[in-house]
């Protein structure tokens, strides 16, 4: 399977950002064909509300895929069903915003190896592959429970055995 990547107002290097994502072993395994950068999308007919891009409207602009998964990288704020969100995923499509993961005096420095950003992106790709939230199991860590798990490194981010078996 291949990860098809596009960007929407994302001023950072896509390859460097994806290099961080591909440090996650289950990403390497699941997307064994790597990724393909598919350019930048500039949707003209999406109504932006209060500075937030509606995540569903952006994802709905992507083509359908039965084999591969689309990922949109953005630096824009996203609006979900219940307010501001960092990302969203469904139907083999995901979007991830790094807007809450910026630092520096001008809030313009992005670390493409940011563990929290990559864990969130991994979580949204899980939704894109059909996974749902579930309760946390402290003995079998997983990126899909609601709430945050503190990952110590990119190579520790993972789906639990039950989730991973669902997407094999």
VENKAGI-V126984 format. One line per field, one symbol per residue. ss: DSSP state (~ for helix, > for strand, _ for the rest). phi: phi as a letter, one per 30 degrees, with the letter a starting at -180 (. if undefined). burial: + if it has 24 or more other ideal C-beta (glycine too) atoms within 12 Angstrom, else -. A space follows every 50 residues. Layout:
ss=???
phi=???
burial=???
//
This chain:
ss=__>>>>>>_____~~~~~~~~___~~~~~~____>>>>>>________>_ _>>>~~~~~~________>>>>>>__>>>>__>>>_>>>>__>>>>>_~~ ~>>_____>>____~~~~~~~~~~~~~~______________________ ___~~~____~~~~~~~_
phi=.ccccbbbhcdcddddddddddddeddeddcdcibbdciccbddccddch icddedddddddddbcccbcbccbcddcccdbjdbcaaaahibbbbcced ccbjdchbcbcdcedddddddeeddeddcjdcdaddcdcbeadcddjccd ddaddcdacdedddddcd
burial=+-++++++++-+-+--++-+++++-++--++---+-+---+----+---- -++++++++--+-----+++++++++++++----++++++-++++++++- ++-------+-++++++++++++++++++-+---------+++++---+- +--+--++++--++--+-
//
